[in-house]
Amino acid sequence: MIQFGVLGSLELRTTAGARTLKGPKARQVMSLLLLRANEVVDVDTLAEELWDLNRSRSGVGAIRTHVYNLRSALAADKVTRKAADMLVTESTGYMLRLEPGQLDATEFASRVEEGRDLFNTGRIGESARVLREALGMWRGRALANVSPGPVLSRHLTYLDELRNRAVELRLEADMLLGNHRELVAELRSLIAVSPLNEWYHIQLIDVLHRSGRRGEALMAFHNLRRLLDRELGLEPSADARRIQHEILTEGSTPYAPAN
């Protein structure tokens, strides 16, 4: 069975090997059809993605040419030949027919949902394992070898948000499992990538506190305060100030993040 990867560079894979499509427009069209799998992508949507404008007579002809070239390229390679048969022409546009398990983004979303359900039913260890496996499906930035237009950009925003929520939920699960010291380095790395994500800062302060590193926890709070003031002119949130108070008063129960 041919499988498709978008959680990293766009890839088409079978047991015979893996392929990436040549040509930026071919990759754009294929990516959009994959992320809208099993539904018709109309010509106007394809035109918006490829040129960021409404359909025109020349646009319709160009889209037909791009789809024809994509189908021909898929059919010419034995590794991707089956994908050419999945590309269906409809009266209003084009559709790629996929079976369950063929697209990594769909599998990722399904595993994140499973991890969330496990978390909500108190099966924290299983939740952490499933979410870790789901996040392990990412090979880098989604569609790293594709230059997205406006339609694909919206899909990529959704995937990034889903990935971020999976990271947050897995971190919460690991904290409930008592893996505080193990999370310090990961949280510092996440903050380096997303410095304005206050939630990551709060978790870092918390795990440092729970690890007995009181001074470092307070320093992490002051770093957050300086960052927010410099970049946004804001004070830390009530949650951040609450955990600072708990560290200073020392006898309190360490801050537990809301689900």
Secondary structure, DSSP 4 states (H G I P E B T S, - for coil): --EEE-SSS-EEEETTEEE--SSHHHHHHHHHHHHTTTS-EEHHHHHHHHHSS---HHHHHHHHHHHHHHHHHHHTSTTTHHHHHHEEE-SSEEEE---TTSBHHHHHHHHHHHHHHHHHTT-HHHHHHHHHHHHTT--SSTTTT----HHHHHHHHHHHHHHHHHHHHHHHHHHHTT-HHHHHHHHHHHHHH-TT-HHHHHHHHHHHHHTT-HHHHHHHHHHHHHHHHHHHS-PPPHHHHHHHHHHHH-SSPPP----
